[in-house]
Structures are given as C-alpha cells and as structure tokens.
Amino acid sequence: MKYCLAALAFLGSLLLISPVVGAEKTPPNFVIVLADDLGYGDLGCYGNEIVHTPHLDRFAAEGLRFTDYYAPSANCSPSRAGLMTGRTPWRIGIHNWIPMMSPMHVKESEITVATLLRNAGYTTCHSGKWHLNGLFNLPGQPQPDDHGFDHWFSIQNNALPNHHNPYNFVRNGIPAGTIEGYSAGIVTDEAVEWLRHGRDAEKPFFLFVCYSEPHEPVATAPEFERLYADLEDPAERALWGNVTQMDAGFGRLMAELDSLGLRDDTVVFFTSDNGPALTGFHPYGSSGPLRAKKGYVWDGGIRVPGILRWPGKTEPGSVSGEPVCGVDILPTFCAAAGVEPPQDRALDGTSWLPLFAGEESLTRSTPLYWHFLRARGAAKVAIREGDWKLVAGIDRPDLKPSGGITEEDVEFNKQAELADFQLFNLREDLGETNDLKETETARFEGMKEMLVKKYREVREESPVWPVWEFPRYEGQRIEWPEYKALRKPPVYE
C-alpha cells in the first residue's frame, strides 16, 4: 500500500508541474522577423514577378503561408504594439506612429509576449526597430528591457540617416555610434551574435528581429540594386533592391538557426507591420490585388505577408486562407510554450494551435478589429468575420496628416461616433468595391451592432495622452536635418 501511495504522490507531483494542456513537452524557441512597409504583393511567394526574394520564397515552401494574415494596424507603432500585447493597439493608447519625444508609449502596465516568455524562463532579444515609445533610451517611459528583453539593440524609428552606415542604434542603453554596413545586415549581425554567444543556451529563447527595409529613407547595397539593372527608374531599382537586401538578411538568419541545430525546435514567423508606403519618392511596392496602401484600413493597408514554419506542426508548402492577425501572436506563443496569457485584461487575439491540429478554422470570441481614426480615406474602423468585412467612417472631418498626438486627436478619440458603414465579401470581392449592405441586410445589421459595441469598448479603455509643446519641424513631425536632406532624391547608394 505504501508503494501505491508513493506512486500516486509522484504522479500528482508530475501533474502539478506539467505545462498547460496542448503545450509542447519541451517549449519551442520563437523567432519573429518583421519587415517595415512590406506590402502584400512584395514577395515572389505572394505573386511578385519582379522582385528577387529567394530566401523568403524557400521559407514559404518549407512552412505555412497565410493568404489572409493581417497586421494589427495600418502603420508602424500601432501594429507593433498589437503584435507584442495581443491587444488591439487603440485599446492601449497607441493611436498613431510615435515620433521621438512623443508622450505616447506602451505603458509599463501592459504585458508583452516577451515579458510572459521571459517570466517563464526564456532568454529574450530584440534587434532592430522598436518604435513603441517617444522617449527612446530616455527616462520617463519603458524601454525594451522593461517590456521583456534581456538584450536589445534597437532604434526608436528609422535607421538614420538611412539604411547605410546608421548612427542611431542603441545596445542595452548605450549608443552604438555609426556602424558601417546596411541596416538589414547590421540587425542580422546582432541577432546572429546573440544566438551564438549572447543567449543562455540552457534556456529556450525568443528573438524579435525588426528590419527597417523597405521603409524610407531607402539605401540599397550595390550588389542588390544591380539585380534590377534593367529597370529604368533608379527609385524602382533601389526599392526592389532594398526588399532583396532584407531577404538576404533573413536568409542568413535562417542559415544560422540551421548551423546551430535549432531549426527543428524553433517556431519562425515572418511578416510586415503594414502595407506598402508608395510615396512620391518611392512610388513602388505592391498591395497585389488589394485596395489602397499603408495608412488605410482597406485591405491594402493591413493585409500583409504572413509565413510560419514550425517543423512537425506545419506542412511544407501549405497555404491557409483562415483570417488571422498579429494580435494572435501572444495567445499562440503562450499556448505553444505552456504559458498562461494575462487574465486581468481584454485580449483581442486567439491561438492558432487548432489550425496545426487539423482544424480548418478558428473560433474567435471577438472578431478581428481595426481602429485608426487617422486612417487615410473615409474608412476608419473595421471588423472581419469569416469572409465578411464591415468598415465605417466617423462623424468628424479628416485631420491633416500627422504623427504623434494633437489636441484634435484628443477630442476626436473620445467623441467621434461611427458613420457611413459599408459591407464587403472578401472572397468574392478582394478589391472591396461592391458594398452589399443593401442586399445582405441581416448580416449587415448584426455586424454593425458588433462593430459599434467593440468601437465603444475600445474607445472607453484607451488612455488620453497629454499634448506636449516643444519646437517641431513640419507640424507634428520631427525631422532631423540629415533625414530631411536625404528625403530628396537621389537617396540611393
């Protein structure tokens, strides 16, 4: 009898220390690679016939390619905030891209996926663009280490003066000075060095690599630009070369995982923060068949490449049309690692693990949702449920383009109401041209009720930021002199 009791006690102790049901017995490593302003149609594996992206094309052939992956927002800072927290970015107060010296930031009370994993025993690293605070590397706002990263090699927003020989990287709070090379290679170098020598090899790891490419101001190494010598416009050669430059960095990072024997134990996810910029200096990049570009809540602004490789879980060369979003990353990684996600706040994402277990679709407690009152065009808010997308405008005039937060933002953010609803079936109408609210009345009314309820809930929770007064260039946007000069063509190397 005493042996039976001892055996039962031993089994009970195993149950107490076992991970959450559905998690791996040995927690996987996680790598997220985030491009900047890379559009839905900017990779070969998403149909682009001009660009050279051999490494990402191979990666897609090795894993799962999402056709309906969405960024959490239509521009930089909100998208990154949603990915890190699993919460729609407006809910946490990231209303727009964050200029240097802005009061906006991801508050210390927010819990990121990096913090959750570090608390669970992971070693963590961020390399590249941060863009989640205005007081970057200054007192008064959380820095990358406050949000879960043991090691960080980061820039506030863009590599300056451009992607070539940047001078604004900071390593664990210490400015690194001018670094020779191109941004994608520099960011990859840091990630590779950390994988080789910086991490605790006895622990699982989370590595977040954030490239600046192909965000402006563009600078492309000659060996990549030469691949497009047949293109007449130097701006086009520079832009596509810049995408290839990023692809080369990604390929080197994947090769390092292989050389260290880490491929089979590592979940790798590649995506972009929003759609293509398509500016006057670089009117290239592609949303593919989608409507609009960066800054819009039409699909061209928010639907982007999303490719995941998890050996043993994802079938090589597989494709999923399930609508998924960056806010799903936190619950997915938590489920995979056996880590409980936060229970004291609303999460807007859901775990993808059912897809890897053979389910054809996900069950969501809340629809995919976008809320961006400074979005370009009439549509400012949207939800997607299955094949259907409902968009709405607001009962306020458009504001002038701006980063950061203004007095007008403060008023709009808490008082604007929804107006001008439109309903689209994205399976039949990928370009969002045929408004079906008059014929699909029952569906329209049901989704409208959902959208209004979600909008008011998120608006209520969102914090109100102070509006700081200090000298600025060009309205609300800070422009360093070097950056202003390099925005004038030519900006190529």
RAMO-V850531 format. One line per field, one symbol per residue. phi: phi as a letter, one per 40 degrees, with the letter a starting at -180 (. if undefined). psi: psi as a letter, one per 30 degrees, with the letter a starting at -180 (. if undefined). burial: I if it has 24 or more other C-alpha atoms within 12 Angstrom, else O. Layout:
BEGIN
phi->???
psi->???
burial->???
END
This chain:
BEGIN
phi->.ccccccccccccccccccddgcccbdccbbbbbcbgccdbcbdcbhccccbbcccccccccbbbccbcbccacadcdccccccbgbdccdbgccacbccgcccacccccbccccccccchccbabbhccgbacccfbchacbdccbhbcbabbbcbccbcaccfcbbcbbfgbdcgcbchbdcccccdcccccccbcccccbcbbbbbbccccccccabcdcccccbccccccccccccccccccdcccccccccdcccgbdcbbcbbbabcacccfcccbcbhacgcccgadgbcccccbcbdabbbbdgbbcdgcbbcccbadcccdcccccccgbccdbbacbbbaccddccchccabcbcacdabaaccdcgccbbabbbgcbbbbacbcbccccdabgbbdcddcccbbcbcafcbbbbcccaccfbbcbccbbcccdccccccccccdcccdccccbccbcbadbbfgcbcbcdcccccccdcbbc
psi->eeeeeeeeeeeeeeeefklkkflkejkllkkkkjljgklegglefggkgeljieeeeeeeffbkkkfhkklflgadeeeeeeeefgkkfeeggjflkjlkglfkljlffkjleeeeeefgglkkkkjbkdhgleikhllflkleffggjekkjlleclkkfafkhkggkkjhfjkfakkkakeeeeeeeeeeeeeeffljfflllkkjkjlfkhklkkkkkefeeffhffkekfeeeeeeeeeeeeeeeeeeeeeeeefggfefgkkkkkalfaakeileeihllkgbglkaakfkglffffklkjkkkjkfekkkglkkgkkllfffeeeeeeeefhkklkfglkkfllkfeeefgfkflkkkfklkkkjjfgkllekfkllkjbfkkkllalhllklkkllbkleeeeeeeffklklikkkkjfefifghfjkgfffieeeeeeeeeeeeeeeeeeeefklkkljkklklkicgkkjkeeeeeffkkkgl.
burial->OOOOOOOOOOOOOOOOOOOOOIIIOOIIIIIIIIIIIIIIIIIIIIOIOIIIIIIIIIIIOIIIIIIIIIIIIIIIIIIIIIIIIIIIIIIIIIIIIIIIIIIIIIIOOIIIIIIIIIIIIIIIIIIIIIIIIIIIIOOOIIIIIIIIIIIIIIIIIIIIIIIIIIIIIIIOIOOOOOIOIIIIIIIIIIIIOIIOOOIOOOOIIIIIIIIIIIIIIIIIIOOIIOIIOOOOOIIIIIIIIIIIIIIIIIIIIIOOIOOOOIIIIIIIIIIIIIIIIIIOIIOIIIIIIIIIIIIIIIIIIIIIIIIIIIOOIIIOOIIIOIIIIIIIIIIIIIIIIIIIIIOOOIIIIIIIIOIIOOOOOIOIOIIIIIIIIIIIIIIIIIIIIIIIIIIIIIOOOOIOOIIIIIOIIIOIIIOIIIOOIIIIIIOOOIIIOOIIIOOOOOIIOOIIOIIIOIIOOIIOOIIIIOOOOOOOOOOIIIIOOOIOOIIOOOIII
END
